[in-house]
């Protein structure tokens, strides 16, 4: 669980930095990078959630 919290904190900081970089440069590559990174974090969180649910169901 602590790993998920660390992942969320660093992801939020990274996305905030990407947002600031886009606002400063107005280069759309930062939006694409942020979108891809957000998708990767979302997939990682869904995988963790499925693992958690399956482990709770199988260990009952």
DSSP file (Angstrom, degrees, kcal/mol; ACC not computed):
  #  RESIDUE AA STRUCTURE BP1 BP2  ACC     N-H-->O    O-->H-N    N-H-->O    O-->H-N    TCO  KAPPA ALPHA  PHI   PSI    X-CA   Y-CA   Z-CA
    1    1 A X     >        0   0    0      0, 0.0     4,-1.8     0, 0.0     5,-0.1   0.000 360.0 360.0 360.0 -34.9    0.0    0.0    0.0
    2    2 A X  H  >  +     0   0    0      1,-0.2     4,-2.3     2,-0.2     5,-0.2   0.849 360.0  57.2 -67.1 -31.5    2.9    2.4    0.7
    3    3 A X  H  > S+     0   0    0      1,-0.2     4,-2.5     2,-0.2    -1,-0.2   0.887 105.2  50.6 -64.8 -38.1    4.2    1.8   -2.8
    4    4 A X  H  > S+     0   0    0      2,-0.2     4,-2.5     1,-0.2    -2,-0.2   0.900 109.8  50.4 -66.3 -40.7    0.9    3.0   -4.2
    5    5 A X  H  X S+     0   0    0     -4,-1.8     4,-2.3     2,-0.2    -2,-0.2   0.915 111.7  47.3 -63.9 -42.4    1.0    6.1   -2.1
    6    6 A X  H  X S+     0   0    0     -4,-2.3     4,-2.6     2,-0.2     5,-0.3   0.914 111.5  51.6 -64.3 -42.4    4.5    6.9   -3.2
    7    7 A X  H  X S+     0   0    0     -4,-2.5     4,-2.3     1,-0.2    -2,-0.2   0.916 110.8  48.2 -59.6 -43.9    3.5    6.2   -6.9
    8    8 A X  H  X S+     0   0    0     -4,-2.5     4,-2.4     2,-0.2    -2,-0.2   0.896 111.9  49.0 -65.0 -40.8    0.6    8.6   -6.5
    9    9 A X  H  X S+     0   0    0     -4,-2.3     4,-2.2     2,-0.2    -2,-0.2   0.952 115.1  42.8 -64.7 -49.4    2.7   11.4   -4.9
   10   10 A X  H  X S+     0   0    0     -4,-2.6     4,-2.5     1,-0.2    -2,-0.2   0.862 113.8  52.8 -66.6 -34.2    5.4   11.2   -7.6
   11   11 A X  H  X S+     0   0    0     -4,-2.3     4,-2.8    -5,-0.3     5,-0.2   0.917 109.2  48.8 -65.6 -42.5    2.8   10.9  -10.4
   12   12 A X  H  X S+     0   0    0     -4,-2.4     4,-2.2     2,-0.2    -2,-0.2   0.913 112.9  47.8 -64.0 -41.6    1.0   14.0   -9.1
   13   13 A X  H  X S+     0   0    0     -4,-2.2     4,-2.2     2,-0.2    -2,-0.2   0.911 112.9  48.6 -65.0 -41.6    4.3   15.9   -8.9
   14   14 A X  H  X S+     0   0    0     -4,-2.5     4,-2.5     2,-0.2    -2,-0.2   0.928 112.2  47.5 -64.2 -44.9    5.4   14.8  -12.4
   15   15 A X  H  X S+     0   0    0     -4,-2.8     4,-2.4     1,-0.2    -1,-0.2   0.862 110.7  52.4 -66.7 -34.2    2.0   15.7  -13.9
   16   16 A X  H  X S+     0   0    0     -4,-2.2     4,-2.3    -5,-0.2    -1,-0.2   0.912 110.6  48.2 -65.0 -41.1    2.1   19.1  -12.2
   17   17 A X  H  X S+     0   0    0     -4,-2.2     4,-2.5     2,-0.2    -2,-0.2   0.892 111.0  50.2 -64.6 -39.7    5.6   19.7  -13.7
   18   18 A X  H  X S+     0   0    0     -4,-2.5     4,-2.3     2,-0.2    -2,-0.2   0.903 110.1  51.1 -64.3 -41.0    4.4   18.6  -17.1
   19   19 A X  H  X S+     0   0    0     -4,-2.4     4,-2.3     2,-0.2    -2,-0.2   0.907 111.3  47.2 -62.8 -41.8    1.5   21.0  -16.8
   20   20 A X  H  X S+     0   0    0     -4,-2.3     4,-2.2     2,-0.2    -2,-0.2   0.906 110.3  52.9 -65.9 -41.4    3.8   23.9  -15.9
   21   21 A X  H  X S+     0   0    0     -4,-2.5     4,-2.4     1,-0.2     6,-0.3   0.896 110.2  48.4 -61.3 -39.2    6.1   23.0  -18.7
   22   22 A X  H  X S+     0   0    0     -4,-2.3     4,-3.1     1,-0.2    -2,-0.2   0.924 110.7  50.3 -66.4 -42.8    3.2   23.2  -21.1
   23   23 A X  H  < S+     0   0    0     -4,-2.3    -2,-0.2     1,-0.2    -1,-0.2   0.854 115.0  44.1 -64.1 -33.6    2.0   26.5  -19.8
   24   24 A X  H  < S+     0   0    0     -4,-2.2    -2,-0.2    -5,-0.1    -1,-0.2   0.917 129.3  23.2 -76.5 -44.0    5.5   28.0  -20.1
   25   25 A X  H  < S-     0   0    0     -4,-2.4    -2,-0.2    -5,-0.2    -3,-0.2   0.698  83.8-142.8 -98.9 -20.7    6.4   26.6  -23.6
   26   26 A X     <  +     0   0    0     -4,-3.1     2,-0.5    -5,-0.3    -4,-0.1   0.779  49.4 148.5  57.0  28.9    2.9   26.0  -25.2
   27   27 A X    >   -     0   0    0     -6,-0.3     3,-1.4    -5,-0.2     4,-0.5  -0.842  45.4-148.2 -95.2 125.0    4.4   22.9  -26.8
   28   28 A X  T 3> S+     0   0    0     -2,-0.5     4,-1.9     1,-0.3     3,-0.3   0.606  86.5  81.1 -71.9 -11.1    1.9   20.1  -27.2
   29   29 A X  H 3> S+     0   0    0      1,-0.2     4,-2.3     2,-0.2    -1,-0.3   0.825  88.4  56.9 -64.0 -28.0    4.5   17.4  -26.7
   30   30 A X  H <> S+     0   0    0     -3,-1.4     4,-2.4     2,-0.2    -1,-0.2   0.852 104.5  51.1 -70.9 -33.5    4.2   17.9  -23.0
   31   31 A X  H  > S+     0   0    0     -4,-0.5     4,-2.4    -3,-0.3    -2,-0.2   0.900 111.0  48.2 -67.6 -40.4    0.4   17.2  -23.2
   32   32 A X  H  X S+     0   0    0     -4,-1.9     4,-2.4     2,-0.2     5,-0.2   0.920 112.8  48.3 -64.9 -42.8    1.1   14.0  -25.1
   33   33 A X  H  X S+     0   0    0     -4,-2.3     4,-2.4     1,-0.2    -2,-0.2   0.913 112.8  48.2 -63.4 -43.0    3.7   13.0  -22.6
   34   34 A X  H  X S+     0   0    0     -4,-2.4     4,-2.5     2,-0.2    -1,-0.2   0.891 111.5  50.4 -64.6 -39.6    1.4   13.8  -19.6
   35   35 A X  H  X S+     0   0    0     -4,-2.4     4,-2.2     2,-0.2    -2,-0.2   0.917 112.1  46.1 -64.9 -44.2   -1.4   11.9  -21.2
   36   36 A X  H  X S+     0   0    0     -4,-2.4     4,-2.3     2,-0.2    -2,-0.2   0.909 113.6  49.3 -65.1 -41.6    0.7    8.8  -21.8
   37   37 A X  H  X S+     0   0    0     -4,-2.4     4,-2.4    -5,-0.2    -2,-0.2   0.910 110.1  51.2 -64.5 -41.6    2.1    9.0  -18.3
   38   38 A X  H  X S+     0   0    0     -4,-2.5     4,-2.5     1,-0.2    -1,-0.2   0.904 110.0  50.0 -61.8 -42.0   -1.4    9.3  -16.9
   39   39 A X  H  X S+     0   0    0     -4,-2.2     4,-2.4     2,-0.2    -1,-0.2   0.904 110.2  50.1 -63.1 -41.5   -2.6    6.3  -18.8
   40   40 A X  H  X S+     0   0    0     -4,-2.3     4,-2.2     2,-0.2    -2,-0.2   0.907 112.1  46.8 -64.8 -41.4    0.4    4.2  -17.6
   41   41 A X  H  X S+     0   0    0     -4,-2.4     4,-2.5     2,-0.2    -1,-0.2   0.905 111.6  51.8 -66.8 -40.2   -0.3    5.2  -14.0
   42   42 A X  H  X S+     0   0    0     -4,-2.5     4,-2.3     2,-0.2    -2,-0.2   0.910 110.0  48.4 -62.6 -42.3   -4.0    4.4  -14.4
   43   43 A X  H  X S+     0   0    0     -4,-2.4     4,-2.5     2,-0.2    -1,-0.2   0.906 111.2  50.9 -63.8 -41.7   -3.1    0.9  -15.8
   44   44 A X  H  X S+     0   0    0     -4,-2.2     4,-2.3     1,-0.2    -2,-0.2   0.904 111.3  47.9 -63.1 -40.9   -0.7    0.3  -12.9
   45   45 A X  H  X S+     0   0    0     -4,-2.5     4,-2.5     2,-0.2    -2,-0.2   0.884 111.3  49.9 -68.7 -37.8   -3.4    1.3  -10.4
   46   46 A X  H  X S+     0   0    0     -4,-2.3     4,-2.6     2,-0.2     5,-0.2   0.914 111.0  49.9 -65.8 -41.7   -6.0   -0.9  -12.0
   47   47 A X  H  X S+     0   0    0     -4,-2.5     4,-2.4     2,-0.2    -2,-0.2   0.916 111.8  48.3 -62.4 -42.4   -3.6   -3.8  -12.0
   48   48 A X  H  X S+     0   0    0     -4,-2.3     4,-2.5     2,-0.2    -2,-0.2   0.919 111.4  50.4 -63.2 -42.9   -2.9   -3.3   -8.4
   49   49 A X  H  X S+     0   0    0     -4,-2.5     4,-2.5     2,-0.2    -2,-0.2   0.910 111.3  47.5 -62.5 -43.1   -6.6   -3.0   -7.6
   50   50 A X  H  X S+     0   0    0     -4,-2.6     4,-2.8     2,-0.2     5,-0.2   0.906 112.0  50.3 -64.5 -41.4   -7.3   -6.3   -9.4
   51   51 A X  H  X S+     0   0    0     -4,-2.4     4,-2.3    -5,-0.2    -2,-0.2   0.911 111.5  48.9 -61.7 -42.0   -4.4   -8.0   -7.6
   52   52 A X  H  X S+     0   0    0     -4,-2.5     4,-2.1     2,-0.2    -2,-0.2   0.930 113.3  45.8 -63.9 -46.4   -5.7   -6.8   -4.3
   53   53 A X  H  X S+     0   0    0     -4,-2.5     4,-2.4     1,-0.2    -2,-0.2   0.934 114.4  47.3 -64.1 -46.4   -9.3   -7.9   -5.0
   54   54 A X  H  X S+     0   0    0     -4,-2.8     4,-2.7     1,-0.2     5,-0.2   0.879 111.3  51.3 -65.3 -36.3   -8.2  -11.3   -6.2
   55   55 A X  H  X S+     0   0    0     -4,-2.3     4,-1.5    -5,-0.2    -1,-0.2   0.889 111.9  47.3 -67.7 -37.2   -5.9  -11.9   -3.3
   56   56 A X  H  < S+     0   0    0     -4,-2.1     4,-0.2     2,-0.2    -2,-0.2   0.881 114.6  46.2 -69.6 -37.4   -8.7  -11.0   -0.9
   57   57 A X  H >< S+     0   0    0     -4,-2.4     3,-0.9     1,-0.2    -2,-0.2   0.915 115.1  45.6 -71.5 -42.3  -11.2  -13.3   -2.6
   58   58 A X  H 3< S+     0   0    0     -4,-2.7    -1,-0.2     1,-0.2    -2,-0.2   0.767 111.8  52.1 -74.1 -24.3   -8.7  -16.2   -2.9
   59   59 A X  T 3<        0   0    0     -4,-1.5    -1,-0.2    -5,-0.2    -2,-0.2   0.384 360.0 360.0 -92.8   4.9   -7.5  -15.9    0.7
   60   60 A X    <         0   0    0     -3,-0.9    -1,-0.2    -4,-0.2    -2,-0.1   0.484 360.0 360.0 -72.5 360.0  -11.0  -15.9    2.2
